[in-house]
Amino acid sequence: MGNTNDNSGTDPLYSKVMAESGNMVSGGAALLVRSKAVDGPSKLIEIAVKAALDASNAAVHQKHRKKLRVVS
């Protein structure tokens, strides 16, 4: 997906992608191509939310790991 720290105002969901017709599309058409590829916009949102939840859970887990100490 590219650099998530890039603040250029571009959204990767709207970036150029090849449609089934073989034409390169961007913008709303690109979003529709991507959502169709994963069985609809609801599924696309589900995938994004799950990825965000997994990333945040990993960050919380890592934060807790740093506080653990080995005691003997």
N, CA, C and O atoms as CSV, one atom per row, in Angstrom:
chain,resi,resn,atom,element,x,y,z
A,1,MET,N,N,0.800,-1.201,0.000
A,1,MET,CA,C,0.000,0.000,0.000
A,1,MET,C,C,0.835,1.255,0.000
A,1,MET,O,O,0.299,2.344,-0.205
A,2,GLY,N,N,2.077,1.148,0.213
A,2,GLY,CA,C,2.896,2.346,0.174
A,2,GLY,C,C,3.176,2.898,1.547
A,2,GLY,O,O,2.894,2.269,2.567
A,3,ASN,N,N,3.731,4.074,1.550
A,3,ASN,CA,C,4.127,4.735,2.782
A,3,ASN,C,C,2.907,5.332,3.466
A,3,ASN,O,O,2.263,6.222,2.913
A,4,THR,N,N,2.582,4.852,4.663
A,4,THR,CA,C,1.415,5.360,5.381
A,4,THR,C,C,1.684,6.729,5.997
A,4,THR,O,O,0.753,7.396,6.447
A,5,ASN,N,N,2.949,7.154,6.022
A,5,ASN,CA,C,3.285,8.473,6.568
A,5,ASN,C,C,3.263,9.556,5.497
A,5,ASN,O,O,3.479,10.732,5.792
A,6,ASP,N,N,3.003,9.160,4.259
A,6,ASP,CA,C,2.963,10.118,3.165
A,6,ASP,C,C,1.713,10.978,3.301
A,6,ASP,O,O,0.598,10.457,3.321
A,7,ASN,N,N,1.892,12.272,3.393
A,7,ASN,CA,C,0.771,13.177,3.592
A,7,ASN,C,C,0.542,14.006,2.334
A,7,ASN,O,O,0.303,15.211,2.412
A,8,SER,N,N,0.616,13.358,1.175
A,8,SER,CA,C,0.490,14.079,-0.085
A,8,SER,C,C,-0.960,14.294,-0.499
A,8,SER,O,O,-1.221,14.941,-1.513
A,9,GLY,N,N,-1.903,13.763,0.267
A,9,GLY,CA,C,-3.303,13.935,-0.060
A,9,GLY,C,C,-3.834,12.858,-0.985
A,9,GLY,O,O,-4.985,12.932,-1.415
A,10,THR,N,N,-3.026,11.864,-1.300
A,10,THR,CA,C,-3.500,10.786,-2.160
A,10,THR,C,C,-3.917,9.595,-1.314
A,10,THR,O,O,-3.326,9.321,-0.269
A,11,ASP,N,N,-4.931,8.900,-1.773
A,11,ASP,CA,C,-5.428,7.724,-1.076
A,11,ASP,C,C,-5.169,6.518,-1.963
A,11,ASP,O,O,-5.597,6.511,-3.117
A,12,PRO,N,N,-4.485,5.501,-1.465
A,12,PRO,CA,C,-4.151,4.353,-2.293
A,12,PRO,C,C,-5.376,3.636,-2.869
A,12,PRO,O,O,-5.267,2.997,-3.916
A,13,LEU,N,N,-6.517,3.723,-2.223
A,13,LEU,CA,C,-7.716,3.078,-2.753
A,13,LEU,C,C,-8.163,3.692,-4.068
A,13,LEU,O,O,-8.833,3.034,-4.864
A,14,TYR,N,N,-7.801,4.938,-4.304
A,14,TYR,CA,C,-8.211,5.647,-5.509
A,14,TYR,C,C,-7.105,5.709,-6.562
A,14,TYR,O,O,-7.293,6.307,-7.621
A,15,SER,N,N,-5.964,5.100,-6.280
A,15,SER,CA,C,-4.842,5.141,-7.216
A,15,SER,C,C,-5.121,4.241,-8.426
A,15,SER,O,O,-6.051,3.433,-8.420
A,16,LYS,N,N,-4.306,4.400,-9.442
A,16,LYS,CA,C,-4.516,3.681,-10.699
A,16,LYS,C,C,-4.501,2.172,-10.499
A,16,LYS,O,O,-3.698,1.627,-9.742
A,17,VAL,N,N,-5.415,1.523,-11.202
A,17,VAL,CA,C,-5.503,0.066,-11.181
A,17,VAL,C,C,-6.088,-0.372,-12.528
A,17,VAL,O,O,-6.817,0.384,-13.171
A,18,MET,N,N,-5.764,-1.584,-12.941
A,18,MET,CA,C,-6.295,-2.068,-14.208
A,18,MET,C,C,-7.659,-2.715,-13.988
A,18,MET,O,O,-7.803,-3.618,-13.165
A,19,ALA,N,N,-8.646,-2.249,-14.724
A,19,ALA,CA,C,-9.992,-2.809,-14.660
A,19,ALA,C,C,-10.063,-4.092,-15.468
A,19,ALA,O,O,-9.143,-4.404,-16.224
A,20,GLU,N,N,-11.148,-4.838,-15.314
A,20,GLU,CA,C,-11.326,-6.082,-16.070
A,20,GLU,C,C,-11.275,-5.841,-17.575
A,20,GLU,O,O,-10.888,-6.727,-18.337
A,21,SER,N,N,-11.666,-4.640,-18.001
A,21,SER,CA,C,-11.665,-4.300,-19.424
A,21,SER,C,C,-10.253,-4.132,-19.983
A,21,SER,O,O,-10.061,-4.093,-21.198
A,22,GLY,N,N,-9.263,-4.031,-19.086
A,22,GLY,CA,C,-7.887,-3.803,-19.505
A,22,GLY,C,C,-7.495,-2.335,-19.473
A,22,GLY,O,O,-6.335,-1.991,-19.696
A,23,ASN,N,N,-8.466,-1.471,-19.195
A,23,ASN,CA,C,-8.191,-0.035,-19.093
A,23,ASN,C,C,-7.671,0.308,-17.707
A,23,ASN,O,O,-8.091,-0.271,-16.706
A,24,MET,N,N,-6.742,1.267,-17.671
A,24,MET,CA,C,-6.281,1.798,-16.389
A,24,MET,C,C,-7.311,2.810,-15.906
A,24,MET,O,O,-7.710,3.703,-16.654
A,25,VAL,N,N,-7.737,2.672,-14.666
A,25,VAL,CA,C,-8.709,3.599,-14.094
A,25,VAL,C,C,-8.166,4.127,-12.777
A,25,VAL,O,O,-7.293,3.512,-12.163
A,26,SER,N,N,-8.681,5.256,-12.353
A,26,SER,CA,C,-8.295,5.824,-11.065
A,26,SER,C,C,-9.526,6.499,-10.478
A,26,SER,O,O,-10.588,6.539,-11.099
A,27,GLY,N,N,-9.361,7.024,-9.279
A,27,GLY,CA,C,-10.476,7.707,-8.629
A,27,GLY,C,C,-11.557,6.733,-8.190
A,27,GLY,O,O,-11.272,5.619,-7.749
A,28,GLY,N,N,-12.802,7.174,-8.319
A,28,GLY,CA,C,-13.932,6.347,-7.895
A,28,GLY,C,C,-14.004,5.025,-8.628
A,28,GLY,O,O,-14.391,4.013,-8.045
A,29,ALA,N,N,-13.637,5.020,-9.903
A,29,ALA,CA,C,-13.641,3.772,-10.679
A,29,ALA,C,C,-12.646,2.770,-10.096
A,29,ALA,O,O,-12.931,1.574,-10.047
A,30,ALA,N,N,-11.489,3.246,-9.656
A,30,ALA,CA,C,-10.494,2.365,-9.054
A,30,ALA,C,C,-11.014,1.784,-7.744
A,30,ALA,O,O,-10.802,0.607,-7.452
A,31,LEU,N,N,-11.687,2.602,-6.966
A,31,LEU,CA,C,-12.283,2.111,-5.717
A,31,LEU,C,C,-13.299,1.011,-6.016
A,31,LEU,O,O,-13.342,0.000,-5.315
A,32,LEU,N,N,-14.109,1.199,-7.046
A,32,LEU,CA,C,-15.102,0.190,-7.411
A,32,LEU,C,C,-14.445,-1.104,-7.889
A,32,LEU,O,O,-14.916,-2.193,-7.561
A,33,VAL,N,N,-13.359,-0.995,-8.662
A,33,VAL,CA,C,-12.633,-2.188,-9.119
A,33,VAL,C,C,-12.097,-2.952,-7.915
A,33,VAL,O,O,-12.217,-4.175,-7.850
A,34,ARG,N,N,-11.518,-2.247,-6.978
A,34,ARG,CA,C,-10.954,-2.896,-5.788
A,34,ARG,C,C,-12.041,-3.524,-4.921
A,34,ARG,O,O,-11.871,-4.638,-4.426
A,35,SER,N,N,-13.149,-2.824,-4.736
A,35,SER,CA,C,-14.206,-3.381,-3.897
A,35,SER,C,C,-14.840,-4.599,-4.559
A,35,SER,O,O,-15.201,-5.554,-3.871
A,36,LYS,N,N,-14.981,-4.582,-5.874
A,36,LYS,CA,C,-15.530,-5.737,-6.590
A,36,LYS,C,C,-14.612,-6.952,-6.458
A,36,LYS,O,O,-15.081,-8.087,-6.370
A,37,ALA,N,N,-13.312,-6.706,-6.444
A,37,ALA,CA,C,-12.336,-7.794,-6.347
A,37,ALA,C,C,-12.429,-8.552,-5.026
A,37,ALA,O,O,-12.031,-9.714,-4.951
A,38,VAL,N,N,-12.949,-7.906,-3.986
A,38,VAL,CA,C,-13.063,-8.557,-2.671
A,38,VAL,C,C,-14.523,-8.789,-2.285
A,38,VAL,O,O,-14.837,-8.940,-1.104
A,39,ASP,N,N,-15.408,-8.816,-3.267
A,39,ASP,CA,C,-16.837,-9.109,-3.061
A,39,ASP,C,C,-17.622,-7.964,-2.442
A,39,ASP,O,O,-18.552,-8.202,-1.672
A,40,GLY,N,N,-17.268,-6.739,-2.760
A,40,GLY,CA,C,-18.091,-5.597,-2.393
A,40,GLY,C,C,-17.468,-4.647,-1.398
A,40,GLY,O,O,-16.485,-4.972,-0.732
A,41,PRO,N,N,-18.064,-3.447,-1.304
A,41,PRO,CA,C,-17.513,-2.415,-0.422
A,41,PRO,C,C,-17.568,-2.786,1.058
A,41,PRO,O,O,-16.685,-2.398,1.823
A,42,SER,N,N,-18.578,-3.521,1.463
A,42,SER,CA,C,-18.656,-3.930,2.872
A,42,SER,C,C,-17.498,-4.836,3.244
A,42,SER,O,O,-16.940,-4.720,4.335
A,43,LYS,N,N,-17.136,-5.731,2.348
A,43,LYS,CA,C,-16.001,-6.632,2.587
A,43,LYS,C,C,-14.692,-5.855,2.602
A,43,LYS,O,O,-13.797,-6.155,3.391
A,44,LEU,N,N,-14.579,-4.857,1.729
A,44,LEU,CA,C,-13.387,-4.012,1.699
A,44,LEU,C,C,-13.210,-3.295,3.039
A,44,LEU,O,O,-12.102,-3.220,3.570
A,45,ILE,N,N,-14.298,-2.776,3.573
A,45,ILE,CA,C,-14.255,-2.102,4.879
A,45,ILE,C,C,-13.920,-3.100,5.976
A,45,ILE,O,O,-13.134,-2.795,6.873
A,46,GLU,N,N,-14.509,-4.289,5.913
A,46,GLU,CA,C,-14.223,-5.329,6.912
A,46,GLU,C,C,-12.746,-5.670,6.944
A,46,GLU,O,O,-12.154,-5.809,8.014
A,47,ILE,N,N,-12.151,-5.806,5.761
A,47,ILE,CA,C,-10.726,-6.122,5.658
A,47,ILE,C,C,-9.881,-5.003,6.264
A,47,ILE,O,O,-8.922,-5.265,6.990
A,48,ALA,N,N,-10.242,-3.751,5.962
A,48,ALA,CA,C,-9.487,-2.600,6.481
A,48,ALA,C,C,-9.593,-2.506,7.996
A,48,ALA,O,O,-8.601,-2.249,8.678
A,49,VAL,N,N,-10.790,-2.713,8.518
A,49,VAL,CA,C,-10.986,-2.633,9.970
A,49,VAL,C,C,-10.215,-3.752,10.669
A,49,VAL,O,O,-9.591,-3.525,11.706
A,50,LYS,N,N,-10.256,-4.959,10.102
A,50,LYS,CA,C,-9.516,-6.069,10.705
A,50,LYS,C,C,-8.018,-5.789,10.707
A,50,LYS,O,O,-7.336,-6.075,11.691
A,51,ALA,N,N,-7.502,-5.234,9.618
A,51,ALA,CA,C,-6.074,-4.913,9.555
A,51,ALA,C,C,-5.705,-3.860,10.597
A,51,ALA,O,O,-4.661,-3.959,11.242
A,52,ALA,N,N,-6.564,-2.852,10.761
A,52,ALA,CA,C,-6.307,-1.807,11.755
A,52,ALA,C,C,-6.360,-2.386,13.165
A,52,ALA,O,O,-5.531,-2.042,14.008
A,53,LEU,N,N,-7.321,-3.254,13.422
A,53,LEU,CA,C,-7.435,-3.881,14.743
A,53,LEU,C,C,-6.238,-4.765,15.034
A,53,LEU,O,O,-5.696,-4.735,16.138
A,54,ASP,N,N,-5.819,-5.556,14.047
A,54,ASP,CA,C,-4.641,-6.407,14.223
A,54,ASP,C,C,-3.400,-5.576,14.516
A,54,ASP,O,O,-2.606,-5.933,15.386
A,55,ALA,N,N,-3.225,-4.469,13.795
A,55,ALA,CA,C,-2.058,-3.603,14.007
A,55,ALA,C,C,-2.087,-2.966,15.394
A,55,ALA,O,O,-1.060,-2.884,16.068
A,56,SER,N,N,-3.256,-2.522,15.810
A,56,SER,CA,C,-3.335,-1.885,17.136
A,56,SER,C,C,-3.146,-2.914,18.245
A,56,SER,O,O,-2.514,-2.616,19.258
A,57,ASN,N,N,-3.680,-4.111,18.072
A,57,ASN,CA,C,-3.467,-5.163,19.069
A,57,ASN,C,C,-1.998,-5.549,19.157
A,57,ASN,O,O,-1.485,-5.798,20.249
A,58,ALA,N,N,-1.320,-5.600,18.019
A,58,ALA,CA,C,0.111,-5.915,18.018
A,58,ALA,C,C,0.911,-4.824,18.736
A,58,ALA,O,O,1.865,-5.115,19.457
A,59,ALA,N,N,0.511,-3.572,18.530
A,59,ALA,CA,C,1.198,-2.460,19.199
A,59,ALA,C,C,0.996,-2.528,20.709
A,59,ALA,O,O,1.932,-2.287,21.472
A,60,VAL,N,N,-0.210,-2.853,21.139
A,60,VAL,CA,C,-0.489,-2.985,22.578
A,60,VAL,C,C,0.303,-4.142,23.148
A,60,VAL,O,O,0.895,-4.024,24.220
A,61,HIS,N,N,0.321,-5.264,22.437
A,61,HIS,CA,C,1.067,-6.439,22.892
A,61,HIS,C,C,2.553,-6.108,23.013
A,61,HIS,O,O,3.195,-6.488,23.993
A,62,GLN,N,N,3.096,-5.409,22.034
A,62,GLN,CA,C,4.516,-5.041,22.053
A,62,GLN,C,C,4.815,-4.109,23.216
A,62,GLN,O,O,5.864,-4.221,23.850
A,63,LYS,N,N,3.902,-3.195,23.499
A,63,LYS,CA,C,4.082,-2.257,24.612
A,63,LYS,C,C,4.129,-3.012,25.934
A,63,LYS,O,O,4.933,-2.687,26.808
A,64,HIS,N,N,3.269,-4.020,26.083
A,64,HIS,CA,C,3.261,-4.810,27.314
A,64,HIS,C,C,4.499,-5.686,27.426
A,64,HIS,O,O,5.009,-5.906,28.525
A,65,ARG,N,N,4.987,-6.189,26.291
A,65,ARG,CA,C,6.190,-7.025,26.303
A,65,ARG,C,C,7.389,-6.245,26.815
A,65,ARG,O,O,8.245,-6.802,27.502
A,66,LYS,N,N,7.457,-4.953,26.485
A,66,LYS,CA,C,8.598,-4.138,26.922
A,66,LYS,C,C,8.620,-3.980,28.438
A,66,LYS,O,O,9.677,-3.736,29.020
A,67,LYS,N,N,7.457,-4.115,29.084
A,67,LYS,CA,C,7.374,-3.949,30.530
A,67,LYS,C,C,7.651,-5.235,31.287
A,67,LYS,O,O,7.845,-5.211,32.502
A,68,LEU,N,N,7.671,-6.369,30.573
A,68,LEU,CA,C,7.921,-7.655,31.231
A,68,LEU,C,C,9.397,-7.793,31.581
A,68,LEU,O,O,10.280,-7.398,30.819
A,69,ARG,N,N,9.634,-8.360,32.747
A,69,ARG,CA,C,11.001,-8.621,33.181
A,69,ARG,C,C,11.128,-10.070,33.611
A,69,ARG,O,O,10.195,-10.649,34.167
A,70,VAL,N,N,12.273,-10.641,33.353
A,70,VAL,CA,C,12.531,-12.001,33.781
A,70,VAL,C,C,12.953,-11.968,35.224
A,70,VAL,O,O,13.869,-11.234,35.597
A,71,VAL,N,N,12.286,-12.763,36.043
A,71,VAL,CA,C,12.600,-12.832,37.475
A,71,VAL,C,C,13.046,-14.256,37.790
A,71,VAL,O,O,12.374,-15.225,37.438
A,72,SER,N,N,14.178,-14.361,38.452
A,72,SER,CA,C,14.641,-15.726,38.799
A,72,SER,C,C,14.838,-15.872,40.274
A,72,SER,O,O,15.221,-16.943,40.742
